[in-house]
Amino acid sequence: MSKPIIVCSDLSFVYKDSKKPALKNVSFTISEGEFVGIIGPTGAGKSTLCWAINGVIPQIMQGKLKGSVEVKGKPSNKTPVDEISQIIGIVQQDAEAQLLMTDIEKEIVFPLENLSLPREEIHRRLEYVINLVNLDEERYRHPFYLSGGQKQRVAVAAALAMEPEVLILDEATSELDPVGAEEIHELAGRLKKEGKTIIMVEHNIDELAKHADRIIVMNQGEILRDGDAHEILTDVNFLQSLGIYPPQVTQTAFHLREAGWQFERLPLNLVEATQSISALRKSQ
């Protein structure tokens, strides 16, 4: 049985100079190896939650914090952020804001040198992550000349070079074209298969549905739902009430069911849709 790696207990947070809570009594546990999607409308508190998990809130972004977040048993509000960053890596939506060096290799190596790791260990980690994100041939290129998807893959590589046990992707695909977004989702899927714990804040429900085991739905700083990805992502009426669009195949099946098609359960992807339609034909 997988061990808990993140435990959030009754967490509330109000930013400095604000009266409105960004988080309200948030509680959940994430186990090792889970792929958890976090969804919700703009302003739901998703990014704030990510920053609380990795200790940036309240250590850097200050405000009034109640409750707790523990990362491998360590309190995130008291454990130094650089220490937590070796357990939790985070990639944000604006890749350019995270890239500082003049080529990809230097970008990946820089934080490792700050840890004073042996040269052999730095080289091992560099080669592993640069091949993982398929940027070996681009390693000496300036990030400025990369595509949006490539920039995000560099940011992911830099985070993974720290060998964190958890990777948080905070709307990391929101500014990418469909090809770039698919690259990041495919990478997240590969990391899941390798046993990495993934937390993905995402608006692209079609892509999220391919990999997530579990979905947390947030609105106005609160958790509305937390459960099985299939169950939540096929609850069309609930999602649409929040302005969230379920996968296109799910929406199509939902309208077909309203027209009389007897789906046993709504499909989440094309494979499930094909199986459902096949079963309907056999039953006729």
C-alpha positions in Angstrom: 0.0 0.0 0.0 1.3 3.4 -1.0 2.4 5.8 1.8 1.1 9.3 2.2 3.5 11.9 0.9 1.4 15.1 1.3 -1.1 15.6 4.1 -3.1 18.8 4.1 -5.2 19.3 7.2 -7.9 22.0 7.6 -5.8 24.6 5.7 -6.9 28.2 5.4 -5.0 31.1 4.1 -5.5 34.9 3.6 -3.0 36.9 1.6 -1.4 39.9 3.3 -3.5 43.0 2.7 -6.5 40.9 1.7 -9.6 40.1 3.7 -10.9 37.4 1.4 -9.6 33.8 2.2 -7.8 32.3 -0.7 -8.1 28.8 0.9 -10.8 27.7 3.3 -10.5 24.5 5.4 -8.8 22.4 2.8 -8.0 18.8 3.7 -6.7 15.9 1.7 -4.0 13.3 1.5 -1.9 12.4 -1.5 -0.1 9.1 -1.6 3.2 8.2 -3.3 2.7 7.5 -7.1 -0.7 9.1 -7.4 -1.5 11.4 -10.4 -3.9 14.0 -9.0 -5.6 16.6 -11.2 -6.7 19.9 -9.6 -9.4 21.7 -11.5 -11.7 24.7 -10.9 -12.6 28.1 -12.3 -10.2 31.0 -12.2 -9.7 32.3 -8.6 -10.6 28.9 -7.1 -7.4 28.8 -5.1 -5.5 26.2 -7.1 -2.2 28.0 -7.4 -2.4 29.2 -3.8 -2.7 25.6 -2.8 0.4 24.6 -4.8 2.4 27.4 -3.1 1.3 26.2 0.3 2.3 22.7 -0.4 5.9 23.6 -1.3 6.3 26.1 1.5 6.4 29.3 -0.6 3.2 30.2 1.4 3.7 31.5 4.0 7.5 31.7 4.0 7.8 33.9 0.9 4.2 34.9 0.1 3.1 36.1 3.4 -0.3 36.1 5.0 -2.5 34.5 7.7 -2.2 30.7 7.7 -4.3 28.2 9.7 -4.1 24.5 9.6 -1.1 22.6 8.2 0.6 20.9 5.2 3.1 18.1 5.9 5.4 16.9 3.2 6.9 13.5 4.2 6.1 14.4 7.7 7.8 17.8 7.5 5.7 21.0 8.1 5.8 23.0 4.9 5.4 26.3 6.7 8.6 25.8 8.8 10.8 23.6 6.6 13.2 25.7 4.4 11.9 26.1 0.9 15.2 24.9 -0.6 14.8 21.7 1.5 11.3 21.1 0.3 12.3 21.7 -3.3 14.3 18.5 -3.1 11.1 16.7 -2.4 8.7 18.8 -4.5 9.5 20.3 -7.9 7.1 22.9 -9.3 6.6 24.1 -12.9 4.5 27.2 -13.5 2.6 28.4 -16.6 5.1 31.0 -17.5 8.2 29.0 -18.5 10.2 32.1 -19.5 10.0 33.5 -16.0 11.7 30.4 -14.7 14.5 30.3 -17.3 17.6 32.4 -16.4 20.6 30.9 -18.2 22.0 31.2 -21.7 21.6 27.6 -22.7 19.5 24.5 -21.7 22.4 22.6 -20.2 23.4 25.5 -17.9 19.7 25.9 -16.9 19.6 22.4 -15.7 23.0 22.3 -14.0 22.7 25.7 -12.2 20.5 24.5 -9.2 22.6 21.3 -8.9 25.8 23.3 -8.6 24.1 25.4 -5.8 23.7 22.1 -3.9 27.4 21.5 -4.2 26.9 18.1 -5.7 29.9 16.1 -7.0 30.6 16.7 -10.7 29.9 13.1 -11.6 26.5 13.3 -9.9 25.6 16.5 -11.7 26.6 14.9 -15.1 24.4 11.8 -14.3 21.4 13.9 -13.5 21.9 16.2 -16.5 22.1 13.4 -19.0 19.1 11.6 -17.5 16.7 14.6 -17.5 17.8 16.1 -20.8 17.1 12.7 -22.5 13.9 12.3 -20.6 12.5 15.5 -22.0 13.9 14.8 -25.5 16.1 17.9 -25.7 19.6 16.3 -26.0 20.1 17.8 -29.5 19.1 21.3 -28.3 21.2 21.4 -25.1 23.4 24.3 -26.2 20.6 26.4 -27.6 19.5 29.6 -25.8 16.0 29.2 -24.3 14.8 32.3 -26.2 14.9 30.4 -29.4 12.9 27.4 -28.2 9.2 26.8 -28.8 6.7 27.2 -25.9 6.6 23.4 -25.5 10.4 23.1 -25.5 10.7 25.9 -22.9 8.2 24.1 -20.6 10.2 20.9 -21.1 13.4 22.7 -20.0 11.5 24.0 -16.9 10.4 20.4 -16.2 13.9 19.1 -16.7 15.4 21.7 -14.3 12.8 20.7 -11.7 13.4 16.9 -12.2 17.1 17.3 -12.0 16.6 18.0 -8.2 15.2 14.4 -8.1 12.0 15.4 -6.3 9.5 12.7 -5.4 6.6 15.0 -6.4 6.2 17.2 -9.5 3.6 19.9 -9.4 2.6 21.3 -12.9 0.7 24.5 -12.1 -1.2 25.3 -15.4 2.0 24.5 -17.2 0.2 24.0 -20.5 -2.1 27.0 -20.4 0.1 29.2 -22.7 1.1 26.5 -25.1 -0.3 25.5 -28.5 -2.0 22.0 -28.7 1.3 20.4 -29.8 3.3 21.9 -26.9 0.5 21.0 -24.4 0.4 17.4 -25.6 4.2 17.1 -25.2 3.9 18.1 -21.5 1.0 15.8 -20.9 2.8 12.9 -22.5 5.8 13.6 -20.3 3.7 13.7 -17.2 2.2 10.3 -18.2 5.7 8.8 -18.6 6.7 10.2 -15.2 3.6 8.6 -13.7 4.6 5.2 -15.1 8.0 5.6 -13.5 6.3 6.0 -10.1 6.6 9.8 -9.7 3.8 11.5 -7.8 2.2 14.1 -10.1 -0.1 17.0 -9.1 -1.4 18.8 -12.2 -3.5 22.0 -12.2 -5.1 22.0 -15.6 -7.9 23.5 -17.7 -7.5 21.0 -20.6 -9.8 18.3 -19.2 -9.4 16.1 -22.4 -5.7 15.8 -21.8 -6.0 15.5 -18.0 -8.4 12.6 -18.4 -5.8 10.5 -20.1 -3.5 10.3 -17.1 -5.2 11.4 -13.8 -6.2 8.8 -11.3 -8.0 11.3 -9.1 -9.5 14.7 -9.4 -9.8 17.5 -6.8 -12.4 20.1 -7.7 -12.0 23.6 -6.1 -14.1 26.7 -6.1 -13.6 29.9 -4.1 -10.9 28.4 -2.0 -12.7 25.2 -1.0 -12.7 21.6 -2.2 -16.1 20.7 -3.6 -15.2 17.2 -4.8 -12.3 14.8 -4.3 -12.4 11.4 -5.9 -12.0 9.0 -8.8 -11.2 10.7 -12.0 -13.7 8.9 -14.1 -16.6 9.5 -11.7 -15.9 13.3 -11.5 -14.9 14.0 -15.1 -18.1 12.4 -16.4 -20.4 14.3 -14.1 -21.3 16.7 -16.8 -24.0 18.8 -15.0 -21.7 19.4 -12.0 -18.7 20.4 -14.1 -20.7 22.7 -16.4 -22.2 24.4 -13.4 -18.7 25.6 -12.6 -17.9 26.6 -16.2 -15.7 23.5 -16.7 -16.1 21.6 -19.9 -15.8 17.8 -19.6 -13.9 15.8 -22.3 -15.5 16.3 -25.7 -16.3 12.6 -26.1 -18.1 12.7 -22.7 -20.2 15.7 -23.7 -21.2 13.9 -26.9 -22.2 10.8 -25.1 -24.1 12.8 -22.5 -26.2 14.4 -25.3 -26.8 11.1 -26.9 -28.0 9.6 -23.6 -30.4 12.5 -23.3 -31.6 11.6 -26.8 -32.3 8.0 -25.6 -29.0 6.1 -26.0 -28.7 3.8 -23.0 -25.0 4.2 -22.0 -24.3 2.1 -18.8 -21.8 4.9 -17.9 -20.5 7.9 -19.8 -17.1 7.3 -21.6 -14.1 9.4 -20.7 -12.1 8.8 -23.9 -12.5 7.3 -27.4 -11.6 3.8 -26.4 -14.4 3.7 -23.8 -16.8 5.3 -26.2 -16.1 2.6 -28.8 -16.6 -0.1 -26.2 -19.8 1.5 -25.0 -21.2 1.8 -28.6 -20.2 -1.8 -29.3 -22.0 -3.0 -26.2 -25.1 -1.0 -27.2 -25.2 -2.6 -30.7 -24.9 -6.1 -29.2 -27.8 -5.5 -26.8 -30.1 -4.4 -29.6 
